[in-house]
Amino acid sequence: MKNKQTGVSLSGLMFWGVIVAMVALLVIKVAPSAIEFYKIKKGITATAQNAKPDMTVADIRNAYAKYAEIDHTSDVTPADLEVTKEGSQVVISVSYEKRIPLFGPASLLIDYQASSQGK
């Protein structure tokens, strides 16, 4: 009767442990930036939906500043917003880059773009 052993060798365990650790590091570093992006997107969408037709660009930026203060977002300031009108609808869009240091000289650059139209 032969006993067949199954399992993971020490080298295999170390290999997969390094892979899992690298993925976990990436997720831990990127998640706060992604969460902040979705807060910013929610803020510009709410600002555009609540904008009245007689509001100026400065009024719209001040309204967004209130959302940004409540959500504690700092990557996008009201001056970074691009405010336009399409017909009678206010459209707010923003684009920015976020550099996330990983380790040593390596960093991750993410290009975020959001619009109140959902594009």
Secondary structure, 3 states (H helix, E strand, C coil): CCCCCCCCCHHHHHHHHHHHHHHHHHHHHHHHHHHHHHHHHHHHHHHHHHCCCCCCHHHHHHHHHHHHHHHCCCCCCHHHCEEEEECCEEEEEEEEEEEEEEECCEEEEEEEEEECCCC
